[in-house]
Amino acid sequence: MDTYFYFVYMLESLSNPGKHYTGFTENLTDRLRQHNDGECPHTTKYRPWQIKTYLAFSDRQQALDFENYIKSHSGRAFAKKHF
């Protein structure tokens, strides 16, 4: 049985260190490349990006739920304190 992972990631802008972005992906390496190549309209302005942290989930829905939580007010406070 193959194990497949889903990632919730947090990026930090290298050109503007106060800027962060949170997202979901099935391929972390390709997704970071897309952000840094300008393929993502929401992050183009603050390129280049580096991965600040990521979490891997074996359950897709749990990953999506966690991404939504991190994007909420209380989730941003949690991320700021712990990541």
N, CA, C and O atoms as CSV, one atom per row, in Angstrom:
chain,resi,resn,atom,element,x,y,z
A,1,MET,N,N,0.836,-1.185,0.000
A,1,MET,CA,C,0.000,0.000,0.000
A,1,MET,C,C,0.881,1.249,0.000
A,1,MET,O,O,1.779,1.383,0.832
A,2,ASP,N,N,0.624,2.142,-0.920
A,2,ASP,CA,C,1.382,3.381,-0.998
A,2,ASP,C,C,0.824,4.384,-0.001
A,2,ASP,O,O,-0.388,4.493,0.184
A,3,THR,N,N,1.727,5.110,0.632
A,3,THR,CA,C,1.319,6.194,1.521
A,3,THR,C,C,1.409,7.489,0.744
A,3,THR,O,O,2.428,7.790,0.123
A,4,TYR,N,N,0.336,8.246,0.786
A,4,TYR,CA,C,0.283,9.498,0.059
A,4,TYR,C,C,0.059,10.618,1.060
A,4,TYR,O,O,-0.724,10.467,1.997
A,5,PHE,N,N,0.741,11.738,0.868
A,5,PHE,CA,C,0.630,12.832,1.812
A,5,PHE,C,C,0.046,14.078,1.165
A,5,PHE,O,O,0.193,14.320,-0.033
A,6,TYR,N,N,-0.618,14.854,2.002
A,6,TYR,CA,C,-1.177,16.148,1.637
A,6,TYR,C,C,-0.538,17.163,2.571
A,6,TYR,O,O,-0.413,16.920,3.771
A,7,PHE,N,N,-0.138,18.290,2.023
A,7,PHE,CA,C,0.639,19.254,2.800
A,7,PHE,C,C,-0.104,20.566,2.998
A,7,PHE,O,O,-0.733,21.091,2.079
A,8,VAL,N,N,-0.019,21.082,4.213
A,8,VAL,CA,C,-0.398,22.456,4.512
A,8,VAL,C,C,0.921,23.155,4.776
A,8,VAL,O,O,1.706,22.728,5.623
A,9,TYR,N,N,1.158,24.236,4.040
A,9,TYR,CA,C,2.456,24.886,4.126
A,9,TYR,C,C,2.292,26.373,4.415
A,9,TYR,O,O,1.275,26.986,4.091
A,10,MET,N,N,3.318,26.925,5.028
A,10,MET,CA,C,3.376,28.348,5.301
A,10,MET,C,C,4.660,28.885,4.683
A,10,MET,O,O,5.760,28.412,4.968
A,11,LEU,N,N,4.486,29.883,3.833
A,11,LEU,CA,C,5.622,30.509,3.174
A,11,LEU,C,C,5.916,31.844,3.821
A,11,LEU,O,O,5.037,32.493,4.388
A,12,GLU,N,N,7.177,32.240,3.723
A,12,GLU,CA,C,7.601,33.563,4.163
A,12,GLU,C,C,8.307,34.231,2.986
A,12,GLU,O,O,9.144,33.619,2.322
A,13,SER,N,N,7.963,35.476,2.740
A,13,SER,CA,C,8.587,36.227,1.656
A,13,SER,C,C,10.018,36.598,2.035
A,13,SER,O,O,10.272,37.061,3.147
A,14,LEU,N,N,10.946,36.393,1.110
A,14,LEU,CA,C,12.331,36.804,1.333
A,14,LEU,C,C,12.518,38.285,1.018
A,14,LEU,O,O,13.431,38.921,1.544
A,15,SER,N,N,11.657,38.839,0.163
A,15,SER,CA,C,11.766,40.258,-0.190
A,15,SER,C,C,11.035,41.150,0.805
A,15,SER,O,O,11.316,42.346,0.889
A,16,ASN,N,N,10.102,40.582,1.556
A,16,ASN,CA,C,9.334,41.308,2.558
A,16,ASN,C,C,9.013,40.336,3.693
A,16,ASN,O,O,7.922,39.767,3.725
A,17,PRO,N,N,9.959,40.139,4.636
A,17,PRO,CA,C,9.832,39.099,5.655
A,17,PRO,C,C,8.557,39.141,6.507
A,17,PRO,O,O,8.246,38.150,7.167
A,18,GLY,N,N,7.827,40.226,6.517
A,18,GLY,CA,C,6.573,40.262,7.268
A,18,GLY,C,C,5.412,39.610,6.548
A,18,GLY,O,O,4.345,39.423,7.132
A,19,LYS,N,N,5.606,39.262,5.288
A,19,LYS,CA,C,4.530,38.672,4.488
A,19,LYS,C,C,4.596,37.151,4.549
A,19,LYS,O,O,5.657,36.547,4.387
A,20,HIS,N,N,3.430,36.550,4.787
A,20,HIS,CA,C,3.319,35.099,4.853
A,20,HIS,C,C,2.162,34.640,3.985
A,20,HIS,O,O,1.246,35.409,3.695
A,21,TYR,N,N,2.211,33.398,3.579
A,21,TYR,CA,C,1.145,32.807,2.786
A,21,TYR,C,C,0.959,31.372,3.247
A,21,TYR,O,O,1.936,30.662,3.483
A,22,THR,N,N,-0.284,30.944,3.374
A,22,THR,CA,C,-0.602,29.579,3.778
A,22,THR,C,C,-1.368,28.908,2.656
A,22,THR,O,O,-2.260,29.511,2.059
A,23,GLY,N,N,-1.026,27.666,2.370
A,23,GLY,CA,C,-1.708,26.949,1.305
A,23,GLY,C,C,-1.721,25.448,1.527
A,23,GLY,O,O,-1.200,24.937,2.518
A,24,PHE,N,N,-2.335,24.754,0.571
A,24,PHE,CA,C,-2.486,23.304,0.570
A,24,PHE,C,C,-1.951,22.780,-0.752
A,24,PHE,O,O,-2.142,23.410,-1.793
A,25,THR,N,N,-1.287,21.643,-0.720
A,25,THR,CA,C,-0.798,21.040,-1.956
A,25,THR,C,C,-0.569,19.550,-1.761
A,25,THR,O,O,-0.487,19.050,-0.639
A,26,GLU,N,N,-0.471,18.865,-2.877
A,26,GLU,CA,C,-0.102,17.450,-2.863
A,26,GLU,C,C,1.360,17.276,-3.254
A,26,GLU,O,O,1.910,16.183,-3.114
A,27,ASN,N,N,2.000,18.348,-3.746
A,27,ASN,CA,C,3.398,18.283,-4.150
A,27,ASN,C,C,4.086,19.579,-3.705
A,27,ASN,O,O,3.999,20.601,-4.385
A,28,LEU,N,N,4.746,19.525,-2.597
A,28,LEU,CA,C,5.336,20.709,-1.978
A,28,LEU,C,C,6.424,21.350,-2.845
A,28,LEU,O,O,6.478,22.574,-2.960
A,29,THR,N,N,7.267,20.558,-3.439
A,29,THR,CA,C,8.362,21.080,-4.266
A,29,THR,C,C,7.830,21.836,-5.477
A,29,THR,O,O,8.272,22.949,-5.763
A,30,ASP,N,N,6.885,21.233,-6.185
A,30,ASP,CA,C,6.315,21.901,-7.358
A,30,ASP,C,C,5.555,23.159,-6.970
A,30,ASP,O,O,5.613,24.167,-7.674
A,31,ARG,N,N,4.847,23.102,-5.856
A,31,ARG,CA,C,4.054,24.267,-5.449
A,31,ARG,C,C,4.951,25.443,-5.102
A,31,ARG,O,O,4.634,26.574,-5.473
A,32,LEU,N,N,6.065,25.219,-4.401
A,32,LEU,CA,C,7.003,26.296,-4.086
A,32,LEU,C,C,7.565,26.886,-5.377
A,32,LEU,O,O,7.690,28.105,-5.501
A,33,ARG,N,N,7.900,26.034,-6.331
A,33,ARG,CA,C,8.399,26.513,-7.625
A,33,ARG,C,C,7.352,27.397,-8.308
A,33,ARG,O,O,7.695,28.442,-8.861
A,34,GLN,N,N,6.088,26.991,-8.275
A,34,GLN,CA,C,5.021,27.785,-8.888
A,34,GLN,C,C,4.923,29.167,-8.243
A,34,GLN,O,O,4.771,30.172,-8.937
A,35,HIS,N,N,5.010,29.212,-6.915
A,35,HIS,CA,C,4.974,30.506,-6.223
A,35,HIS,C,C,6.151,31.378,-6.652
A,35,HIS,O,O,5.980,32.567,-6.920
A,36,ASN,N,N,7.330,30.795,-6.715
A,36,ASN,CA,C,8.528,31.577,-7.039
A,36,ASN,C,C,8.650,31.913,-8.527
A,36,ASN,O,O,9.369,32.843,-8.893
A,37,ASP,N,N,7.957,31.166,-9.383
A,37,ASP,CA,C,7.965,31.461,-10.824
A,37,ASP,C,C,6.868,32.447,-11.215
A,37,ASP,O,O,6.739,32.791,-12.390
A,38,GLY,N,N,6.082,32.904,-10.251
A,38,GLY,CA,C,5.047,33.882,-10.539
A,38,GLY,C,C,3.767,33.300,-11.098
A,38,GLY,O,O,2.962,34.031,-11.676
A,39,GLU,N,N,3.556,32.005,-10.943
A,39,GLU,CA,C,2.361,31.348,-11.472
A,39,GLU,C,C,1.146,31.496,-10.555
A,39,GLU,O,O,0.045,31.084,-10.923
A,40,CYS,N,N,1.326,32.067,-9.384
A,40,CYS,CA,C,0.243,32.215,-8.412
A,40,CYS,C,C,0.003,33.708,-8.187
A,40,CYS,O,O,0.835,34.383,-7.581
A,41,PRO,N,N,-1.126,34.228,-8.668
A,41,PRO,CA,C,-1.379,35.670,-8.592
A,41,PRO,C,C,-1.302,36.249,-7.173
A,41,PRO,O,O,-0.866,37.387,-6.999
A,42,HIS,N,N,-1.711,35.495,-6.180
A,42,HIS,CA,C,-1.735,36.021,-4.808
A,42,HIS,C,C,-0.344,36.206,-4.201
A,42,HIS,O,O,-0.190,36.944,-3.228
A,43,THR,N,N,0.658,35.550,-4.759
A,43,THR,CA,C,1.986,35.612,-4.149
A,43,THR,C,C,3.049,36.235,-5.048
A,43,THR,O,O,4.196,36.383,-4.627
A,44,THR,N,N,2.695,36.596,-6.259
A,44,THR,CA,C,3.672,37.122,-7.217
A,44,THR,C,C,4.397,38.365,-6.701
A,44,THR,O,O,5.607,38.507,-6.877
A,45,LYS,N,N,3.654,39.248,-6.074
A,45,LYS,CA,C,4.201,40.537,-5.650
A,45,LYS,C,C,5.348,40.424,-4.637
A,45,LYS,O,O,6.219,41.292,-4.587
A,46,TYR,N,N,5.347,39.373,-3.843
A,46,TYR,CA,C,6.318,39.274,-2.746
A,46,TYR,C,C,7.358,38.169,-2.966
A,46,TYR,O,O,7.941,37.665,-2.006
A,47,ARG,N,N,7.590,37.795,-4.224
A,47,ARG,CA,C,8.619,36.792,-4.511
A,47,ARG,C,C,9.995,37.325,-4.163
A,47,ARG,O,O,10.187,38.541,-4.160
A,48,PRO,N,N,10.950,36.474,-3.872
A,48,PRO,CA,C,10.867,35.015,-3.752
A,48,PRO,C,C,10.346,34.585,-2.379
A,48,PRO,O,O,10.349,35.352,-1.417
A,49,TRP,N,N,9.904,33.336,-2.330
A,49,TRP,CA,C,9.350,32.747,-1.116
A,49,TRP,C,C,10.225,31.599,-0.636
A,49,TRP,O,O,10.909,30.940,-1.418
A,50,GLN,N,N,10.182,31.381,0.675
A,50,GLN,CA,C,10.806,30.189,1.244
A,50,GLN,C,C,9.769,29.508,2.138
A,50,GLN,O,O,8.860,30.154,2.658
A,51,ILE,N,N,9.920,28.220,2.304
A,51,ILE,CA,C,9.013,27.491,3.181
A,51,ILE,C,C,9.393,27.795,4.619
A,51,ILE,O,O,10.536,27.589,5.028
A,52,LYS,N,N,8.434,28.283,5.377
A,52,LYS,CA,C,8.651,28.553,6.795
A,52,LYS,C,C,8.372,27.279,7.601
A,52,LYS,O,O,9.148,26.911,8.483
A,53,THR,N,N,7.262,26.618,7.289
A,53,THR,CA,C,6.929,25.350,7.937
A,53,THR,C,C,5.915,24.619,7.085
A,53,THR,O,O,5.232,25.224,6.259
A,54,TYR,N,N,5.820,23.331,7.285
A,54,TYR,CA,C,4.774,22.555,6.618
A,54,TYR,C,C,4.410,21.372,7.488
A,54,TYR,O,O,5.207,20.903,8.301
A,55,LEU,N,N,3.197,20.901,7.300
A,55,LEU,CA,C,2.715,19.721,7.995
A,55,LEU,C,C,2.185,18.753,6.952
A,55,LEU,O,O,1.522,19.159,5.997
A,56,ALA,N,N,2.478,17.477,7.134
A,56,ALA,CA,C,2.028,16.439,6.210
A,56,ALA,C,C,0.890,15.662,6.848
A,56,ALA,O,O,0.952,15.280,8.017
A,57,PHE,N,N,-0.144,15.439,6.062
A,57,PHE,CA,C,-1.320,14.693,6.511
A,57,PHE,C,C,-1.527,13.511,5.577
A,57,PHE,O,O,-1.288,13.612,4.374
A,58,SER,N,N,-1.971,12.394,6.133
A,58,SER,CA,C,-2.317,11.253,5.283
A,58,SER,C,C,-3.778,11.323,4.846
A,58,SER,O,O,-4.188,10.598,3.940
A,59,ASP,N,N,-4.561,12.183,5.478
A,59,ASP,CA,C,-5.975,12.345,5.149
A,59,ASP,C,C,-6.192,13.715,4.494
A,59,ASP,O,O,-5.903,14.750,5.094
A,60,ARG,N,N,-6.699,13.710,3.271
A,60,ARG,CA,C,-6.870,14.944,2.505
A,60,ARG,C,C,-7.796,15.933,3.209
A,60,ARG,O,O,-7.485,17.121,3.298
A,61,GLN,N,N,-8.925,15.451,3.706
A,61,GLN,CA,C,-9.888,16.343,4.339
A,61,GLN,C,C,-9.321,16.965,5.613
A,61,GLN,O,O,-9.591,18.132,5.898
A,62,GLN,N,N,-8.542,16.210,6.378
A,62,GLN,CA,C,-7.913,16.783,7.571
A,62,GLN,C,C,-6.953,17.902,7.183
A,62,GLN,O,O,-6.880,18.922,7.869
A,63,ALA,N,N,-6.222,17.720,6.095
A,63,ALA,CA,C,-5.306,18.763,5.637
A,63,ALA,C,C,-6.075,20.011,5.223
A,63,ALA,O,O,-5.693,21.123,5.590
A,64,LEU,N,N,-7.145,19.841,4.470
A,64,LEU,CA,C,-7.954,20.988,4.052
A,64,LEU,C,C,-8.591,21.690,5.249
A,64,LEU,O,O,-8.657,22.918,5.285
A,65,ASP,N,N,-9.052,20.923,6.216
A,65,ASP,CA,C,-9.631,21.511,7.429
A,65,ASP,C,C,-8.584,22.303,8.201
A,65,ASP,O,O,-8.875,23.386,8.711
A,66,PHE,N,N,-7.363,21.768,8.291
A,66,PHE,CA,C,-6.300,22.472,9.003
A,66,PHE,C,C,-5.908,23.744,8.264
A,66,PHE,O,O,-5.652,24.770,8.894
A,67,GLU,N,N,-5.857,23.691,6.935
A,67,GLU,CA,C,-5.559,24.898,6.159
A,67,GLU,C,C,-6.608,25.975,6.455
A,67,GLU,O,O,-6.262,27.133,6.691
A,68,ASN,N,N,-7.868,25.599,6.441
A,68,ASN,CA,C,-8.932,26.570,6.737
A,68,ASN,C,C,-8.798,27.127,8.142
A,68,ASN,O,O,-9.028,28.317,8.358
A,69,TYR,N,N,-8.429,26.288,9.100
A,69,TYR,CA,C,-8.227,26.757,10.470
A,69,TYR,C,C,-7.078,27.763,10.529
A,69,TYR,O,O,-7.220,28.826,11.134
A,70,ILE,N,N,-5.949,27.441,9.911
A,70,ILE,CA,C,-4.781,28.328,9.950
A,70,ILE,C,C,-5.096,29.670,9.307
A,70,ILE,O,O,-4.508,30.684,9.683
A,71,LYS,N,N,-6.012,29.697,8.346
A,71,LYS,CA,C,-6.391,30.947,7.692
A,71,LYS,C,C,-7.428,31.740,8.491
A,71,LYS,O,O,-7.753,32.871,8.130
A,72,SER,N,N,-7.943,31.161,9.562
A,72,SER,CA,C,-8.910,31.867,10.412
A,72,SER,C,C,-8.165,32.773,11.390
A,72,SER,O,O,-6.946,32.684,11.534
A,73,HIS,N,N,-8.916,33.643,12.057
A,73,HIS,CA,C,-8.302,34.559,13.028
A,73,HIS,C,C,-7.578,33.798,14.137
A,73,HIS,O,O,-6.421,34.095,14.437
A,74,SER,N,N,-8.240,32.829,14.741
A,74,SER,CA,C,-7.589,32.086,15.827
A,74,SER,C,C,-6.456,31.215,15.303
A,74,SER,O,O,-5.468,30.996,16.004
A,75,GLY,N,N,-6.587,30.716,14.074
A,75,GLY,CA,C,-5.525,29.909,13.483
A,75,GLY,C,C,-4.277,30.728,13.185
A,75,GLY,O,O,-3.158,30.246,13.359
A,76,ARG,N,N,-4.466,31.967,12.737
A,76,ARG,CA,C,-3.303,32.851,12.509
A,76,ARG,C,C,-2.585,33.138,13.820
A,76,ARG,O,O,-1.355,33.180,13.864
A,77,ALA,N,N,-3.350,33.334,14.881
A,77,ALA,CA,C,-2.736,33.566,16.201
A,77,ALA,C,C,-1.971,32.323,16.654
A,77,ALA,O,O,-0.871,32.432,17.195
A,78,PHE,N,N,-2.550,31.145,16.436
A,78,PHE,CA,C,-1.883,29.904,16.783
A,78,PHE,C,C,-0.573,29.757,15.994
A,78,PHE,O,O,0.469,29.436,16.566
A,79,ALA,N,N,-0.637,29.992,14.688
A,79,ALA,CA,C,0.556,29.861,13.848
A,79,ALA,C,C,1.637,30.842,14.254
A,79,ALA,O,O,2.816,30.491,14.295
A,80,LYS,N,N,1.244,32.066,14.553
A,80,LYS,CA,C,2.217,33.087,14.960
A,80,LYS,C,C,2.939,32.680,16.239
A,80,LYS,O,O,4.140,32.905,16.384
A,81,LYS,N,N,2.194,32.078,17.163
A,81,LYS,CA,C,2.765,31.673,18.445
A,81,LYS,C,C,3.638,30.414,18.323
A,81,LYS,O,O,4.664,30.307,18.995
A,82,HIS,N,N,3.242,29.480,17.483
A,82,HIS,CA,C,3.897,28.172,17.444
A,82,HIS,C,C,4.824,27.947,16.260
A,82,HIS,O,O,5.674,27.058,16.306
A,83,PHE,N,N,4.677,28.727,15.213
A,83,PHE,CA,C,5.517,28.535,14.032
A,83,PHE,C,C,6.322,29.772,13.759
A,83,PHE,O,O,7.094,29.807,12.801
